[in-house]
Amino acid sequence: MARVGTRPENRHQARLLRLLRDSGPQSRAELGDAVELSKSKVAIEVERLADLGFVDVVGLAASRGGRRSQMVALSRNLRFVGIDIGATSIDVAVLDGELNLLGQDRADTDVRLGPGPVLGQVIDLVAKLRVGRGEPVTGVGVGVPGPVSQAEGALVAPPIMPGWSHFPIRDMLGAALGAPVMMDNDVNVMALGELHSGTARSVRDLLFVKIGTGIGCGIVVGGEIYRGVNGSAGDIGHIQVDGHGHVCACGNTGCLEAAFGGAALARDAEAAARSGRSDWLAERLTSSRVLSAKDIGAAADAGDPISIGLVRDGGHRLGKVLASLVSFFNPGLVVIGGGVAGLGHPLLAEIRSVVYRRSLPLATGNLPIVLSELGGTAGVVGAGRLISDSVFATT
């Protein structure tokens, strides 16, 4: 069993661990081919990784014409915790070394309550998932809905999270859970989830757009997250799309997030319901007292013209922003995720229409724009990928 804080001793061991994480059990011969090491060198490194508690020998591979090679897998005792903190919910999962889900739980929250109550919920959820499991936690990955200072391990001036700026999240969770902690902006973490087990597994340059309470974009360059100088790259929710629009949580006017984030959609839907412009939404508001993006999606599916208009208008605004990004960045894939992405194919169709129409053919000729297939697991799997990248590194 790997002791908490143990790391591979050299770059060869780090490469072997990441290969086993991403591709599953391999024979020593296959590992040697993949990392271009001799049989004797692979044997030495695998034996040392086994001593450190990172890998297990799990049998013999099929013969390749000579002596059968040993099969190597990540230790069955490795346990990563993935935490995805959203504006209105928390998702927590326990994952094995290959980032397969072993258990997952979810709770409603409100980040405006502040770090104490919300992180208390996180710790309770982790404890609930860990009941009856004796293995220590190898590492913890956390996604949060705001800009993150990697050096500090804390949020910096998050627009929708009063009281969180510079709070020592990493240190608090590390002390409570007894494991190393890595954290990042939630959309970057979701992009990592897509890279690991989503539609982006074979793509090196992509944009992952999360549409939730806020709107953000994970930028992947050469298979790595691009964070910018201070960790705020991809904050597209605060690009202005309407000079005379609503005031955003950031204090500016007419931001994309203020026009099409989850809170903005709920605001516009409630206004339509109360004004009598949509009987469908008015009836839903009477029965549930609040409206959400799910209600708008259901109303649009039922043919409600106001809701269809809200979806199309939001998709159009986002499509215009994405068209500029596609022309600038020239990605190989655009993935749309987050809670509001549950509006589904009508939203996707509008986004595609605008991007393909407004961007140059060279940038969009072979550009898939797709909905995330991971749904609610993208964040927790990506958080596991984030911390495993750190644990499976020499420094």
N, C-alpha and C positions, 0 to 999 in steps of 0.2 A: 504494500500500500504506500503510495507516494505521500511523504510527509508534507504538511502545509508549508508552503514557501519553497519547496524543492523545485529546481529548474533543470533543464537539460544542460549538460556541461560544455557542449560545443555546437557549432552550426549543423553538423551532420546529424546529431541526435535531434535537434529542433526540426530539421527537414523530415526526418523519419516520423516523428510524432504527428506533424501536420498531414503527412501523407496517409498515415493510418486513420487519422480523424476524418479526412475527406473521402477516402476510398475504401475504408473497411479493412478487415484482416488481409494480410499479404504474406506470401512466402518470403523467406530470406533472399531467395534468388530474384524474386520480383522487386523487392526493396532495393537490392543492389543495382538492378537494371535502371530503376526509376531515379535513383540519386547518384548513379555512376560511381559506385564504390566497389572495391573487390570483395569477394566472398569473405575473406578473412577479416577485412575491416568492418563489414556489415555485422559479422558474428560478434566482434568485439563491442561494437556500439549497441547492438541489441541486448547483449548480456549485461552491459552496464545500465541500460534503461530498465531492464528487469530488476536489477539490484536496487535501483532508485524507486521502484514501484510504479513505473509508468506503463509497462507492457507485460503481457503474459504470452507464453508459448502455448498454443492451443491445438497442437496436433501436427500431422505431416501433410504436405501438399501432394498433389498428384505428381507422378514421376515425369521429368522432362528428358528422360533417356539415361539417367544415372541415378545416383543416390538421391532419395527423396528429401526435399528441403523442409525445414520446420516452418509452420505457419505462426505468424506473429500478429497479435491484436493488442489494442490499448487495454490496459488493466480494467477488469470488470468493476473495480472499486473506485474508479474515478467518478466524481460527482460534481457537476457544475450547476449553479443556480442562475437562472435567467429571470430578470425582473424588468417589467415594462410598465413604467408609471406614466399614465396619461392624465389629461386634465380632469376626467370624470371616472376613471377606472384604473385598477391595478391588476396586472397579470403576472403570476409567478409560476415558474416551472423548475423541476429538477430534471437534469439531463445527464446522460452517461458521457463517456469520453468522445463518442462519435456524434454527440449532440442529438441523440434520439430521446424523445420525451418519455420520462418515466412517471411523471405526475404533473398535473397542472391545476391551478385554482385561480379564481378571479373574484374581485370585490369592487363594488362601487365606492367612489371616493370623491373628494373635491379638493384639488390642490390649493385652493384659496384658504383652506383650513390651516395651512402652514406645515413646515417640515416635521415637527414633533408628532402630531396626530397621524399624518400620512405614513411616515416611516415606521411608526408603531404598528400600523396596519400591515405594512410590508413584512416586518419581523414576525408578526403573528401568523401570516399566511405561510411564510417559510417554515415556521415551527410546525404548523399543521401538516404540511407536506412531508416533513422529516420524521413525523411520529413513527416509531418502530424501525427506523433505519439507523443502523449503528455507524455507518461510514461517515468520516468527517467530510466537510465541504472542501473541494479542491480549489474553488474560486467562484466569485460572484460577479456577474455582469449586470449593468443597470442602464436602462434607457430612460431619459427624462425629457419633458417637452419644453426645452429651452436651450440656449447656448451654454456650452460647458468649457471651463478651463481645465485642460488635461493636467496641467502642472499642479493646480490647486485641488482637483477632484471635487469641484463645486460648480454650481450654476452661477452665471454672471448676468445680472439684470434681466431675468426672464420676464417678458411682458405680461404673461397670464398667471404668474406665480408669486404674488406678494409675500415677502418675508423669507424667500428662499435664497436670495442672492448671497453668495459666499458662505452659505451654511455648509459645514463639513460633512456632506453626505457620505463620501467615500470612507472617511475615518470612522463615522458613527456605525455604518453598516459593517465595516471590517471588524470593529470591536465586538459588535453584537453577534456576528455570525462566525467569528473566528477564522476568517479566510481573507485572502487578498481580493480587492474589489477594483473593478474598472468601470467607468461610466462614460456615457456619451449622449449626445442629442438623440432623441428617440427615432428620428427618421434615418439617421446614420446607422443605428442599430438594426432597424428594419431592412435597410439595404444590405447589411451583412447577412441577415437571415435569407434574403433572396439569393445572395451569392452562394450560400452554403447549400440550400436545398430547394430553392425556388426556380422560377423560369430563367434566372440569370446565371445558372451554374457554369455555362460555357461562354459567358460574355465578360469582357474585360473593361468595357467602357459603357456606362449606363447612367440613367437618371431614375431614382426611385422617388415618386411623389406621394407624400402622405396627405390625405385630406381628412382631417378630424376637426376637433374644436379649433385647432390652428392648421396652417398649411406650411409644409416644409419640403425640401428636396435633398435627398441624399445623392451625392456626386461620387461616382466610382470611376477612377482613372487608373488604367493598367491593373485592375483587380484590387486596388486599394482605395479606401475612403479618402477623399480630399476634404480637409476641414478648414482650410484657409489659415491665415496668420493667427487669429485669435479664437478659432473654433466656431465662427458664425457663418461659414460658407453654406449656401443653399437655403438661406432664410427668405424664400421667395414669397412667403405670405405677406411680407411688408413691402412688396413692389406696388407702386401706385397704379391702379387701373381706372380710377374715377376721381378726377380733381374735385368733384362736388359730392363725393360719396359720404358714407358714415364714418364717424370717428372710430379709429381702431384702438385696441387695447394698448398699443405701443405709443399712442398719443397723436399719431399722424392721421390724415384724412384720406379716405378712398383706397386703403390697402386691399389687396386681393383677399386676405383673410377676413376683413370686415365686410366684404361683399359675398363671399362664398364659403367661409368656414362653417363648421357645424352650428355654432351659436348664431351666425348670420342667417343661415337657412331657417333655423327655428324662429328667429325674429320675424323674418319675412312671411313665413307660413302662418304664424299667429296673427300677424297684421291682416293677411288675406282672410283668415277665418273670422276675425272680429269685425271686419268691414263688410262681411257677407259676400265677398267675391268668390268664395269657394265653399259650397255646402258640405262637401266631403270633409274638408279640413275643420270646418266649424263643428261638425258632428263629432269628429275625433277629439277636438279640443274640449268639448263639453264632457266627454266620457273619461278622458285621461288627464285633463287640466294642463298638460304641457304637450308640445309637439317636438318631434325630432326629425333627423334626416330619414329614419326608417319610415316615419309616417308620410313624409313627402314621397318617398319611393313607392309606398303602397298606393298612395293617391294617384301618382303618375301611372302606375300599372293599371289602375282602375279607370284611367281615361280622364282624370280631372285636369282640365286645361291649364289652370293656374299652376298646379304642381309640375306639369310638363314644362311650362314656361320657366319655372324656377330652375329646374334641372338643366334645361337648354341654356339659359342665361349664364348660370354658373359654369357650365362646361365651356361655353364660348369665352368667358373671361379667362379661365385657366388655360384654355387652348392658345389664346393670344400670347400669354406669358411663356408657355412652353414652346411656341413657335420661335420666339426670340432665343430661348435657351438652346433649342435644337440647331438653329442656324449658327450660334456661337460655339457650341461644344461638339456638335456632330457625334452624338452617342450611337451605340449599336442597338440600344433597347431603351424603351421608356416603360416603367412599371407604375401603375396607379394602385395605391393601397390606402389603408386607413378606414375609419368608420363610415365616412361619407361616400367612399368608393362603393359601399353597398347599394348605392343608387343604380349600379350595374351598367348594362350595355347601352341604355339611352344616354347616360353621361359619357361613356367611353366613345360612343359614336360621334357626339358633338365635339369632344376633344380631338379625335382623329380628323374630323372634317376640317377644323380650323388649322391644325398643325400641318396637315398635308397640303392645304390650300395656300398657306402663308409662308411656308419654308421652301427653300430652293429644292428642286428635284434631286440634286446630288446628295443632299442631306437626308431626304426622306424616302428615296427610291427603295431602300431595303431596310426601312426602320419599322420594326414592330412596336406598337403601342398597345399594351395589354393590361388586364387587371391582375393583381397579385393572386396567386393560387394558394398562398399560405394563410391568408386570413388572419385570425387572431393569434397564430403561432409565430408570425414573422418576427415580432419584437422579442419574444423570449428566446427563440432559436438564435437570433442575431446577437442577443446579449450573451448567450453561451459562446458564440463564435468570438465575440469581443474579448472575453476573459480567457478563453482557451488560447487565442493568439498570443496573449501575454504570458500565460503559464508555459506554453510550448515555445518559448523563446529564451535565449541565453541571458538576456538582460531586460 
